[in-house]
Amino acid sequence: MSPRAARRSHAERTAETRARVMEAVIESIAEVGYPRTTAAEIARRAGVTWGAAQHHFGDKDGILMAVLEESFEHFADRLAEGPGEGASLAERVAHFVDRSWEHFESPRYRSTFQILINLPRDLEPFWQGGMLDAWARLWSRHFPESARSRRRSLDLMHYTISVLSGLAATRILEGPGARPRASELGYLKDTLARELAAAR
């Protein structure tokens, strides 16, 4: 293959740089925490200058927002792979909870969680509103029966988010020796299956 044929396009180089910067943020927060994830640390881990990072994201807040968006897109992609047509309610609930927990217990979520609790005040309403809208779309796709009662559907969705994020926070606090959460996830599945069945 000739050198000319092997050259990457500008779009490919841009996508690679953006991915390296965002991965550097996730790794840094997971390893040294949010306060020590400075502009210099991000640039060092990504192997780029801070000027290059700014060129692609604008500033540190821009990078953090991009990481949050990418994290949720990754989560949505995992849930997009449904349990299959004709799956029972119990199977859909199990799939939704298990796939969600894979995300919530991951290093990616541990990093995005720290970003979320440190978001600047002016960005909180924008991000929270967008995230809840995206959650609602995923929820209604998996559980169309919940559409009969919007209030009940929102309550169950918020309950699910609260349980998963609470379990994830507990896992973070427990550190490397954290125990599995099979029992608590089982309780969540039982509750959702019962409440969604009642909504039919």
SVG drawing of the C-alpha trace seen along z (x, -y; Angstrom):
<svg xmlns="http://www.w3.org/2000/svg" viewBox="-54 -29 58 43">
<polyline fill="none" stroke="black" stroke-width="0.4" points="0.0,0.0 1.4,-3.4 2.0,-6.1 -0.7,-8.3 -3.3,-5.5 -2.5,-4.9 -3.0,-8.5 -5.9,-9.1 -8.5,-11.8 -8.9,-15.0 -12.2,-13.6 -10.5,-10.4 -7.7,-12.3 -10.2,-14.6 -12.3,-11.6 -9.2,-9.9 -8.0,-13.0 -11.4,-13.5 -11.6,-9.9 -8.1,-10.0 -9.0,-13.2 -12.3,-11.8 -10.7,-8.5 -8.0,-10.4 -10.7,-12.1 -12.4,-8.9 -9.1,-7.2 -7.8,-10.1 -11.0,-10.6 -11.2,-6.8 -7.6,-6.7 -6.9,-10.0 -10.3,-11.6 -12.1,-14.6 -10.1,-17.4 -6.8,-16.1 -8.0,-15.7 -6.6,-19.0 -6.1,-20.4 -2.4,-19.4 -3.3,-15.9 -5.8,-15.4 -3.4,-16.6 -0.6,-14.4 -2.7,-11.3 -4.1,-12.0 -0.7,-12.7 -1.8,-16.1 -1.2,-19.7 -3.9,-21.5 -4.3,-23.8 -5.2,-20.8 -7.7,-19.7 -9.2,-23.2 -9.4,-23.2 -11.7,-20.2 -13.8,-21.0 -13.4,-24.7 -12.6,-24.3 -12.6,-21.8 -16.3,-22.1 -16.7,-21.3 -14.7,-18.1 -16.7,-17.1 -20.0,-17.6 -18.7,-15.5 -17.7,-12.7 -21.2,-12.7 -22.8,-12.6 -20.5,-9.8 -21.1,-7.8 -24.9,-8.0 -24.7,-7.1 -22.6,-4.0 -25.3,-3.1 -28.1,-3.7 -26.3,-1.5 -26.2,1.3 -29.9,1.1 -30.7,0.8 -29.9,4.5 -33.2,5.6 -34.1,9.1 -35.9,10.0 -39.4,9.7 -42.0,11.4 -40.0,11.3 -42.1,11.5 -42.3,8.6 -40.0,10.4 -37.5,11.0 -37.6,7.3 -37.2,6.2 -34.3,8.5 -32.6,7.3 -33.1,3.7 -31.8,4.0 -28.8,6.2 -27.7,4.1 -28.2,0.9 -26.1,2.3 -23.3,3.2 -23.0,-0.5 -23.6,-1.7 -20.9,0.6 -18.3,-0.3 -15.3,-2.6 -17.0,-4.8 -19.9,-5.5 -17.7,-6.0 -16.0,-8.8 -19.2,-10.3 -20.7,-10.2 -18.0,-12.4 -18.4,-14.8 -22.2,-14.9 -21.8,-15.8 -19.3,-18.5 -21.1,-20.1 -21.2,-23.9 -24.5,-25.2 -25.4,-26.7 -24.9,-23.4 -26.9,-21.2 -30.5,-22.0 -29.5,-21.5 -27.7,-18.2 -30.3,-16.8 -33.2,-17.6 -31.5,-16.0 -30.5,-12.9 -34.0,-12.4 -35.5,-12.8 -33.1,-10.2 -33.9,-7.8 -37.6,-8.3 -37.2,-7.2 -35.3,-4.1 -37.8,-3.3 -40.9,-3.6 -39.2,-1.5 -38.7,1.4 -41.9,0.9 -44.7,-0.4 -47.3,0.7 -46.1,-2.0 -47.4,-4.7 -51.0,-4.2 -50.0,-6.2 -47.3,-8.9 -47.1,-9.7 -46.6,-6.1 -44.1,-5.5 -42.0,-8.5 -42.1,-7.4 -40.9,-3.9 -38.2,-5.3 -36.9,-7.7 -37.1,-4.8 -34.9,-2.6 -32.4,-5.4 -32.2,-6.0 -31.7,-2.4 -29.0,-1.8 -27.1,-5.1 -27.4,-4.3 -25.9,-0.9 -23.2,-2.3 -22.3,-4.9 -22.2,-2.2 -19.9,-0.1 -17.6,-3.1 -17.4,-3.7 -16.7,0.0 -13.7,-0.1 -12.1,2.9 -13.6,5.4 -17.2,4.5 -19.5,7.4 -21.9,8.3 -25.3,6.7 -27.3,9.7 -29.8,9.6 -30.6,5.9 -30.9,6.1 -33.2,9.1 -35.4,6.9 -35.4,4.2 -36.5,6.6 -39.3,8.1 -40.6,4.6 -40.5,3.4 -42.2,6.6 -44.9,6.3 -45.6,2.6 -45.4,2.7 -47.8,5.7 -50.2,3.7 -50.0,0.8 -51.4,3.0"/>
</svg>
